[in-house]
């Protein structure tokens, strides 16, 4: 069987370029049942996010074995008349309802979630943004106050910081930019009391150990660039639109509820 599948895959891939644009191009034959290239194209076209990341040829190569395995299992299920069982009937009904719900919501959401709406949300975000002070810092984290003092004694200027961090620190030195709320209080109070270019002259004790801190920069936080947070904006907008659709449908529906005893609520 494996040799047969390998033969089908090999012959299909060899003729892929010739058949890729032919609606009758065959991707595989499983016990006489054809899987067509056009069928795979249909699946590919239904997933725009996948299309953005991979070419059709790469998608084809990745899913072909999966589709073959799925067809093998489906044929076995048909042989055992699974589609005639009560369980199948119930789950098919639920699957149809869920599919209808998904398609309906997607269709409605696509109207509201557009580039103009996302840009409007970004402008609202910028208008309501309140800048906070941010510090960019490095630290050298050690287990004892004695060792921290040893580091400080060797730290005649900031230029030695990276070298000493490699020698002493239990963690990577670079912390990037952060606001005061992002750090534990002892560390934050020390870092935000220092000036740009300064390093701590005494060890800073926290629950993680003893820190020697170097402040590299201080700035006011600014709104993120649109390109960086566009995915988050779309996610926020999607959540809001879905909620609005549901609330609208619910409020317009005529609903009568009953308790477990059959009494109307």
Secondary structure in CASP SS format (residue, H / E / C, confidence):
PFRMAT SS
TARGET T0000
AUTHOR 0000-0000-0000
METHOD secondary structure of the structure
MODEL  1
X C 1.00
X H 1.00
X H 1.00
X H 1.00
X H 1.00
X H 1.00
X H 1.00
X H 1.00
X H 1.00
X H 1.00
X H 1.00
X H 1.00
X H 1.00
X H 1.00
X C 1.00
X H 1.00
X H 1.00
X H 1.00
X H 1.00
X C 1.00
X C 1.00
X C 1.00
X C 1.00
X C 1.00
X C 1.00
X E 1.00
X E 1.00
X E 1.00
X E 1.00
X E 1.00
X C 1.00
X C 1.00
X E 1.00
X E 1.00
X E 1.00
X E 1.00
X H 1.00
X H 1.00
X H 1.00
X H 1.00
X H 1.00
X H 1.00
X H 1.00
X H 1.00
X H 1.00
X C 1.00
X C 1.00
X H 1.00
X H 1.00
X H 1.00
X H 1.00
X H 1.00
X H 1.00
X C 1.00
X C 1.00
X H 1.00
X H 1.00
X H 1.00
X H 1.00
X H 1.00
X H 1.00
X H 1.00
X H 1.00
X H 1.00
X H 1.00
X H 1.00
X H 1.00
X H 1.00
X H 1.00
X H 1.00
X H 1.00
X H 1.00
X H 1.00
X H 1.00
X H 1.00
X H 1.00
X H 1.00
X H 1.00
X H 1.00
X C 1.00
X C 1.00
X H 1.00
X H 1.00
X H 1.00
X C 1.00
X H 1.00
X H 1.00
X H 1.00
X H 1.00
X H 1.00
X H 1.00
X H 1.00
X H 1.00
X H 1.00
X H 1.00
X H 1.00
X H 1.00
X H 1.00
X H 1.00
X H 1.00
X H 1.00
X H 1.00
X H 1.00
X H 1.00
X H 1.00
X H 1.00
X H 1.00
X H 1.00
X H 1.00
X H 1.00
X H 1.00
X H 1.00
X C 1.00
X C 1.00
X H 1.00
X H 1.00
X H 1.00
X H 1.00
X H 1.00
X H 1.00
X H 1.00
X H 1.00
X H 1.00
X H 1.00
X H 1.00
X H 1.00
X H 1.00
X H 1.00
X C 1.00
X C 1.00
X C 1.00
X C 1.00
X E 1.00
X E 1.00
X E 1.00
X E 1.00
X E 1.00
X E 1.00
X E 1.00
X E 1.00
X E 1.00
X E 1.00
X C 1.00
X C 1.00
X H 1.00
X H 1.00
X H 1.00
X H 1.00
X H 1.00
X H 1.00
X H 1.00
X H 1.00
X H 1.00
X H 1.00
X C 1.00
X C 1.00
X C 1.00
X H 1.00
X H 1.00
X H 1.00
X H 1.00
X H 1.00
X H 1.00
X H 1.00
X H 1.00
X H 1.00
X H 1.00
X H 1.00
X C 1.00
X C 1.00
X C 1.00
X C 1.00
X C 1.00
X E 1.00
X E 1.00
X E 1.00
X E 1.00
X E 1.00
X C 1.00
X H 1.00
X H 1.00
X H 1.00
X C 1.00
X C 1.00
X H 1.00
X H 1.00
X H 1.00
X H 1.00
X H 1.00
X H 1.00
X H 1.00
X H 1.00
X C 1.00
X C 1.00
X C 1.00
X C 1.00
X C 1.00
X C 1.00
X E 1.00
X C 1.00
X C 1.00
X C 1.00
X C 1.00
X E 1.00
X E 1.00
X E 1.00
X C 1.00
X C 1.00
X E 1.00
X E 1.00
X E 1.00
X E 1.00
X E 1.00
X E 1.00
X E 1.00
X E 1.00
X E 1.00
X E 1.00
X E 1.00
X E 1.00
X C 1.00
X C 1.00
X C 1.00
X C 1.00
X C 1.00
X H 1.00
X H 1.00
X H 1.00
X H 1.00
X H 1.00
X H 1.00
X H 1.00
X H 1.00
X H 1.00
X H 1.00
X H 1.00
X H 1.00
X H 1.00
X H 1.00
X H 1.00
X H 1.00
X H 1.00
X H 1.00
X H 1.00
X H 1.00
X H 1.00
X H 1.00
X H 1.00
X H 1.00
X H 1.00
X H 1.00
X H 1.00
X C 1.00
X C 1.00
X C 1.00
X C 1.00
X C 1.00
X E 1.00
X C 1.00
X C 1.00
X C 1.00
X C 1.00
X C 1.00
X E 1.00
X C 1.00
END
